[in-house]
Amino acid sequence: MSTTAIADTGHHGASKDHEHGEHHHPELGFLQRWVFSTDHKVIGLQYGVTGLTFLFFGFLLMLVMRWQLASPGQPVPMVGGFLRSVFGQTVMTDAGALTAAGYNVFGAMHGTIMVFFGIVPVAVAGFGNFVVPLQIGAPDMAFPKLNMASFWSFFTSCVLMMGSFFVPGSAAKSGWTAYPPLAGIADLEGGHIWLNGQTIWLIAMVFNITGSLLGSINFITTIIQLRAPGLTWMRLPFFVWAQFVTAFLLVLAFPPLEAAGFMQLTDRVLGTSFFMPTGLMIGQSVAQTWSGGGSPILWQHLFWFLAHPEVYVLILPAIGIVSEVVANNTRKPLHGYKAMVYSLFVLGFLSFIVWAHHMYMTGMGAKVAAFFQVTTIMISVPSVILLTSLLMSLWGGSIRFNTPMLFATAFLPMFGLGGLTGIPLAFNAVDLFLHDTYYVIGHFHYVVAPGTIFGLFAGVYFWYPKVTGRKMSEFLGHVHFWGSLITINGVFFPMFLQGMAGVHRRWYDGGATYEQLAGPVLHWNMVMTVSAGLLALFQLVFIWNFCTSWKLGQKVGRNPWEATTLDWDTPTPPPHGNFDKPMIVYRGPYEYSVPGHPTDFIPQTEKL
Amino acid sequence: MSNPISKYFPLFTDTEVPHSVQARPDTGLYSAKLGIWLFLASEVMLFGGLFSAYIFLRIGAEPGYWPAGLLNVPVGTMNTAILIISSVTVVFAWASLKMRQLGKYRLYMLITILCGVVFLTVKLSYEWPAKFNHFGVFIKKESASKYEAFLGNKHLEETRQNPRWEITGHLLDAPKGSTYAHQAEHNAEHFAHETGRHDAVTPAEDDYVIQVDAVNANPSDKDNDRPHFWPREISSTLAVINAKDVESASVFAPRHSTYFATYFLITGLHGLHVLGGIIVFLYLWLPFSGGTGLYKTNPEHLANRVEIAGLFWHFVDLVWIFVFPIFYLL
């Protein structure tokens, strides 16, 4: 059977559905359609909405921490009593202030949630699931049932991770990095061996990783196997390339962390000593639970072997989204499309051999440090090619500054700032000074917050019409954008100033104890906290816009942005099976403003 | 749909996804085949992480703290052979399906399943339990000279070998309050029954009494300097060790040492993979609509499924090919 013939059967089903319009499967109840669904679009939405909720929740955890940093020991205003009753006495005092243990809990969970439960589900699983099959002209993912299994594995991890707030001793408090031996002994003394924060964290992570692994296998297979006829590799939209490389990073980098997770789990419940060194002192005496002989550094290697590629997992889908939005709104082809694709691959490869630059403090020796210094500097080359290509794409374009484009344009300098401040950290000698200061926090938050998350916002505003059939409000979008841009810089820029003055990232009182050292920069704490509070208010605008536009937004047709790629060549919203005509591709992804053509865009399916 | 799962979870099952059975011309693959190779790539990284932990911990281990010769090599060899045979029979099963010989397919698949079951049975009913009744005591370095008769460090130093800090064997008497008291009592009874000796249980409350392995009975014997294929009989020599001289003491459980921690984690995870393979093979062997029942409607699809499961099975086999030397032989 030929490729086209098989694809046709799918399209036939789709066109039949389309005649029924939006209610194309009247026999399906709410549960089958929205909960236990194998449709990639529904699963993408499930991931997206869950992930966005987690992003906001993780942000609120940070807000409480920021309050504590600016006004140490003061009860959290308005919601302090509520937080006390929800999170219990480990986390909040009776007066409603954050305790030291609570600060550690919120810190660990903020990191975990933002990375593994917020950005990855939205950027990779959410956008990837919804957009990739549409952009390559596929009726669904290659393995629809596996796709559903991925989501439910992820969902199990969400339930476990949230549930861990309510066990005695509260959730994990050893950082999102879960470094042993601290994480190995956390909550064990006098606690339940299974029902404690760190153990549940590990189990939840195993479910989370499993979901991610199955999802990435699905993405790679889908992109290789289900491209529409004519959609050759160099005709793929850049977003698909970004998802493709991201999926490879996940497939190859996540399993070692899963292995490490198993090891830490057995250290905690079976008393093994993978990460527990000989002669470990707890309090005044040598720990008797463990035989010793293990290595805490081993955990760091296995953890960062995942967690550095993970950084690119966070950023690449956002770069993919921004590329789509930039090409569409400059009405120009992407500058250096092929160079960008090759850069992605170089970046993906190099990301596997830079991990130990997170570990300069372990005393790895000058030779090893030199190796990782060199690879880390090398990886900035493909990153700069990507960013430069996007900047050059703006040149000479007649730019439409709609909300997605505003976020995409802001992404460029913000990500640039995050990247450039990373260069000093690549060098061993400088890093020894800056390690674990707010400088590091500022650096990676510029990459992931006004970087990745702005990219995600661009994507939400961009594809919202395709998902719902309605546009989000432009006015509220502008308010959201300008408010967020200004306040988010108010949150993160002072971190560089504090960090270079030596303010340490783990001080629970915002540095008050070390006032003699940190005094000159401590007033920035209040600036950052106020900015964070305002940033939260501007997100309420987004949430309002997101929810109300679903029913009240301006109705749009198939292709409101006049885009070229296949995702805009389907009915809006796309029916089950996605397309109402056979998809055959004749041209590259960004044929905008082709001289002599009556419109300023040529869809990929248009045969001249 | 007669799929038993979809009866309870009514899913969208009506999207026809291309290339789920027929290969895509330009890649030459049906989707599941690509999917399983990607899955195996991630599995390589998973076991790779564990094996690199093994290397890291073994290199970092203090001399004398990485035991050798504690596992039963003939049994391991037998299990290796069983897995290799099953890898061959699963190919025969697939080839029989390709030639549309259902009877042969069922026979070869049955042999494959039985091999997997025998492998797991040997592991769970013999190899692991034997470890849980084998005891090891690490002696503090400053007290080692007291137990020279069991450790033989003088001989090891003269022959430039790693020192020995551990006395292993069957625990016959444990210090008061030890979690192993029950096991010691049981072993002591057995010892008395076998040898007629009743001197194993001492009145002292802080002593370990161990019926030591052959290595500790004659630690200076040159015979101990080389590895042995056949496991040697336990001696009837008793070692009495004061709890004050003990650094750590436990049965050969995961907590015993980083060696047994890696051994149990890697063989345990491998065993889970074997179990998973058996379950999938059973599904493909029984007349489920997605199993042998598929033969009537779409034999090629069934052959694909067997091929995919077979690839996974070869991988599980391959992992064992690494597990066997690094734990049993090296």
Interface residues (C-beta under 8 A of the other chain):
Chain A: M1 S2 T3 I6 A7 T9 G10 G13 H25 L28 Q32 F36 S37 T38 D39 A138 P139 D140 M141 A142 F143 P144 K145 L146 M148 L213 S216 I217 N218 I220 T221 I224 Q225 L226 V251 L252 A253 F254 P255 P256 L257 E258 A259 A260 F262 M263 T266 L270 G271 T272 S273 F274 T278 W290 S291 G292 G293 G294 S295 L298 H301 L302 F305 H576 G577
Chain B: F9 P10 L11 F12 T13 D14 T15 E16 V17 P18 H19 S20 Q22 R24 P25 T27 L29 S31 A32 L34 G35 L38 F39 A41 S42 E43 M45 L46 F47 G48 G49 L50 S52 A53 F56 L57 G60 A61 E62 Y65 F138 S248 S250 A253 P254 R255 H256 S257 T258 A261 T262 F264 L265 L269
